[in-house]
Amino acid sequence: MQTKALRTAPSTLTAPEALSATAGNHEGTIKLIWKKVENSRSYIIQISSDPPGVDSWGHAETVTVARKTIRNLTSGKKYWFRVAAIGSLGQSGWSEPATKIAP
């Protein structure tokens, strides 16, 4: 007689994957998109100017979906972004950063 293995709940959230940054439809905007993280309720987006350093990351937005257009950026300036998931398990690690020059 075979029994089904019990499903175990994850103990941590995984970091968001496939973060991409593309030029927005308007001057000074960059669109961010990433893969949804299972068991997440929201995402923290951080921004850094070029080049990013340990202390250069700052809060950009908190969102509940796996995409966001960042506005009011300086055209011609290069920006770096990273994302972490938030859920009942706490905060995930940071995604791999994505970079784009604001149009």
Backbone as numpy.savetxt, mean C-alpha at the origin, in Angstrom:
# Nx Ny Nz CAx CAy CAz Cx Cy Cz
-10.99 -44.54 7.93 -11.83 -43.37 7.93 -10.94 -42.13 7.93
-11.19 -41.24 6.97 -10.41 -40.01 6.86 -11.17 -38.87 7.51
-10.42 -38.00 8.13 -11.03 -36.80 8.70 -10.43 -35.59 8.03
-11.21 -34.56 7.95 -10.70 -33.31 7.38 -9.82 -32.61 8.38
-8.75 -32.04 7.88 -7.88 -31.24 8.75 -8.61 -29.96 9.11
-8.47 -29.56 10.33 -9.08 -28.32 10.77 -8.34 -27.15 10.16
-9.09 -26.17 9.74 -8.49 -24.97 9.18 -7.98 -24.10 10.32
-6.75 -23.67 10.23 -6.22 -22.80 11.28 -6.28 -21.36 10.80
-6.59 -20.48 11.70 -6.65 -19.06 11.38 -5.23 -18.52 11.24
-5.03 -17.59 10.29 -3.70 -17.00 10.16 -3.35 -16.21 11.42
-2.06 -16.16 11.73 -1.65 -15.45 12.94 -1.18 -14.03 12.63
-0.90 -13.74 11.36 -0.49 -12.40 10.96 -1.05 -12.09 9.58
-1.15 -10.82 9.27 -1.55 -10.40 7.93 -0.33 -10.40 7.03
-0.52 -10.76 5.78 0.58 -10.68 4.83 0.69 -9.26 4.31
1.88 -8.88 3.91 2.09 -7.55 3.35 1.40 -7.46 1.98
0.85 -6.31 1.64 0.25 -6.15 0.32 1.27 -6.42 -0.78
0.81 -7.06 -1.86 1.68 -7.40 -2.98 1.25 -6.66 -4.23
2.16 -6.59 -5.19 1.92 -6.03 -6.52 1.50 -4.56 -6.49
2.11 -3.78 -5.60 1.83 -2.34 -5.56 2.37 -1.71 -6.84
1.52 -0.97 -7.52 1.97 -0.25 -8.72 1.53 1.20 -8.63
2.34 2.08 -9.22 2.06 3.51 -9.25 2.05 3.94 -10.71
0.97 4.58 -11.14 0.87 5.07 -12.51 0.44 6.54 -12.50
0.70 7.21 -13.59 0.31 8.61 -13.69 -1.20 8.75 -13.62
-1.66 9.73 -12.88 -3.09 9.99 -12.78 -3.60 10.73 -14.00
-4.88 10.99 -14.03 -5.52 11.68 -15.15 -5.31 13.18 -15.13
-4.82 13.70 -14.01 -4.63 15.14 -13.87 -3.22 15.43 -13.39
-2.79 16.64 -13.61 -1.47 17.07 -13.16 -1.37 16.90 -11.64
-0.25 16.36 -11.18 -0.02 16.21 -9.74 -0.74 15.05 -9.09
-1.17 14.05 -9.89 -1.85 12.89 -9.32 -1.15 11.59 -9.72
-1.11 10.65 -8.79 -0.56 9.31 -9.04 -1.57 8.30 -8.52
-1.87 7.30 -9.36 -2.80 6.23 -8.98 -2.01 5.06 -8.41
-2.45 4.56 -7.28 -1.85 3.38 -6.64 -2.87 2.24 -6.67
-2.39 1.03 -6.91 -3.24 -0.16 -6.84 -2.39 -1.33 -6.37
-3.00 -2.26 -5.61 -2.29 -3.43 -5.09 -3.30 -4.54 -4.90
-2.78 -5.75 -4.64 -3.65 -6.90 -4.40 -4.25 -6.80 -3.00
-5.55 -7.09 -2.91 -6.26 -7.09 -1.63 -5.65 -8.14 -0.70
-5.53 -7.80 0.56 -5.01 -8.72 1.57 -6.20 -9.32 2.32
-6.26 -10.65 2.34 -7.35 -11.33 3.04 -7.30 -10.98 4.53
-8.46 -10.79 5.13 -8.64 -10.45 6.54 -8.23 -9.02 6.89
-8.03 -8.17 5.87 -7.71 -6.77 6.17 -8.98 -5.93 6.18
-8.96 -4.88 6.97 -10.09 -3.94 7.03 -9.74 -2.62 6.38
-8.45 -2.28 6.40 -8.02 -1.02 5.81 -6.53 -1.12 5.46
-6.04 -0.05 4.84 -4.64 0.00 4.41 -4.08 1.37 4.75
-2.82 1.38 5.17 -2.10 2.62 5.42 -1.16 2.83 4.23
-1.21 4.01 3.65 -0.31 4.36 2.54 0.69 5.37 3.08
1.97 5.10 2.84 3.02 6.05 3.20 3.68 6.56 1.93
4.21 7.77 2.02 4.85 8.44 0.90 6.22 8.93 1.32
7.14 8.96 0.36 8.47 9.49 0.60 8.94 10.20 -0.66
9.71 11.25 -0.48 10.32 11.89 -1.63 11.55 11.08 -2.01
12.17 11.41 -3.13 13.30 10.67 -3.65 14.60 11.25 -3.14
15.53 10.47 -2.68 15.45 9.03 -2.44 14.85 8.76 -1.06
14.16 7.62 -0.91 13.57 7.32 0.40 14.66 6.91 1.40
14.46 7.29 2.63 15.36 6.89 3.70 14.55 6.33 4.85
15.23 5.81 5.84 14.57 5.19 6.99 13.58 6.15 7.63
13.93 7.42 7.76 13.08 8.40 8.44 12.30 9.30 7.49
12.32 9.02 6.18 11.67 9.92 5.23 10.21 9.57 4.95
9.74 8.39 5.40 8.37 7.97 5.12 7.39 8.73 6.00
6.31 9.21 5.37 5.25 9.91 6.09 3.89 9.37 5.69
2.90 9.61 6.52 1.54 9.14 6.26 0.93 9.92 5.09
0.36 9.18 4.12 -0.31 9.82 2.99 -1.82 9.67 3.12
-2.31 8.45 3.34 -3.75 8.17 3.39 -4.00 6.89 4.16
-5.22 6.72 4.63 -5.73 5.44 5.13 -6.99 5.17 4.32
-7.07 3.97 3.71 -8.20 3.64 2.83 -8.74 2.25 3.18
-9.94 1.96 2.68 -10.55 0.65 2.94 -10.59 -0.24 1.70
-10.09 0.24 0.58 -10.02 -0.54 -0.66 -8.58 -0.58 -1.15
-8.27 -1.48 -2.06 -6.89 -1.70 -2.51 -6.52 -0.81 -3.70
-6.85 0.47 -3.57 -6.47 1.44 -4.60 -6.69 2.85 -4.05
-5.94 3.80 -4.59 -6.11 5.19 -4.17 -5.39 6.10 -5.15
-6.00 7.23 -5.46 -5.33 8.27 -6.24 -4.82 9.32 -5.26
-3.52 9.55 -5.30 -2.89 10.54 -4.43 -2.85 11.85 -5.21
-3.35 12.91 -4.61 -3.48 14.20 -5.29 -2.56 15.26 -4.67
-2.51 16.39 -5.32 -1.77 17.57 -4.85 -0.27 17.33 -4.73
0.26 16.53 -5.66 1.70 16.30 -5.70 2.35 17.32 -6.61
3.65 17.51 -6.46 4.38 18.46 -7.30 4.74 17.78 -8.63
4.27 18.35 -9.74 4.57 17.78 -11.05 6.07 17.77 -11.30
6.55 16.66 -11.87 7.97 16.51 -12.17 8.80 15.97 -11.02
8.19 15.81 -9.86 8.91 15.29 -8.68 8.68 13.79 -8.56
9.72 13.04 -8.19 9.62 11.60 -8.02 9.18 11.27 -6.60
8.17 10.39 -6.50 7.64 9.97 -5.21 7.73 8.45 -5.06
7.87 8.01 -3.83 7.89 6.59 -3.48 6.69 6.32 -2.58
6.09 5.13 -2.73 4.92 4.75 -1.94 5.10 3.33 -1.41
4.51 3.07 -0.24 4.43 1.71 0.30 3.13 1.59 1.07
2.65 0.35 1.22 1.33 0.11 1.81 1.43 -1.01 2.84
0.67 -0.90 3.93 0.52 -1.96 4.93 -0.96 -2.21 5.15
-1.31 -3.46 5.41 -2.70 -3.83 5.69 -2.95 -3.76 7.18
-4.20 -3.44 7.55 -4.63 -3.39 8.95 -5.85 -4.29 9.10
-5.87 -5.10 10.16 -7.02 -5.96 10.43 -7.03 -6.38 11.88
-7.87 -7.34 12.20 -7.97 -7.79 13.60 -6.68 -8.44 14.08
-5.83 -8.84 13.14 -4.54 -9.44 13.50 -3.44 -8.39 13.67
-3.80 -7.12 13.53 -2.80 -6.05 13.66 -2.40 -5.50 12.30
-1.18 -4.99 12.22 -0.67 -4.40 10.99 0.30 -5.37 10.33
0.20 -5.47 9.01 1.14 -6.30 8.25 2.46 -5.57 8.11
3.41 -6.24 7.50 4.64 -5.57 7.10 4.34 -4.66 5.91
5.34 -3.91 5.49 5.16 -2.98 4.36 5.34 -3.70 3.04
4.61 -3.26 2.04 4.76 -3.77 0.68 6.14 -3.35 0.15
6.53 -3.96 -0.96 7.68 -3.46 -1.68 7.30 -2.08 -2.19
8.19 -1.09 -2.16 7.81 0.24 -2.59 7.60 0.33 -4.11
6.79 1.30 -4.50 6.58 1.62 -5.91 6.93 3.09 -6.07
7.42 3.46 -7.24 7.84 4.85 -7.46 7.27 5.37 -8.78
7.07 6.68 -8.82 6.56 7.32 -10.03 6.86 8.81 -9.95
7.11 9.42 -11.11 7.25 10.87 -11.20 5.85 11.44 -11.45
5.45 12.40 -10.65 4.11 12.99 -10.80 4.03 13.75 -12.12
2.93 13.52 -12.86 2.77 14.22 -14.14 2.48 15.70 -13.92
